[in-house]
Amino acid sequence: MKRTVEEIKMRCSLVLNDNKVLFLVEESSSPTSAYEMVLYGTKDIAKAKAGRWLAILRRDHKTEYQKLVG
């Protein structure tokens, strides 16, 4: 099932103001690695899931990701 950009943005909104998580997602190579890196770095499952969604946004909608993260 393909998610809409709006749904993906909603799912990653928890971490948009967390510079540590944004850095980890940027350094990751895939949504799965983003999840693992954020989970290891924060010990927070909710942030890890949101980081995974942010990585999905980066992978599937690059321009929307750049607008959102800067």
Sequence and secondary structure as in RCSB ss.txt:
>XXXX:A:sequence
MKRTVEEIKMRCSLVLNDNKVLFLVEESSSPTSAYEMVLYGTKDIAKAKAGRWLAILRRDHKTEYQKLVG
>XXXX:A:secstr
    HHHHHHHHGGGTT HHHHHHHHH SSHHHHHHHHHHHH  HHHHHHHHHHHHHHHH HHHHHHHH 
